[in-house]
Amino acid sequence: GSVTHVDVSNALKTLGFEIDKRKIEFPENIKALGDYNVKIKLAEGIGATVKLKVSKAS
């Protein structure tokens, strides 16, 4: 499978951030382990980039 916008939104929610899945942008489909930069639209003209680390589930 691949990492979805819902997966990222749910992961951020566990950290205390309520981010709508439609506000999350991937640079590419995430289908492999590794580090990715994910953009989040916070408001018109305002955004943030977070580092997403994809690893095997424990």
Secondary structure, 3 states (H helix, E strand, C coil): CCECHHHHHHHHHHCCCCCCHHHEECCCCECCCEEEEEEEEEECCEEEEEEEEECCCC
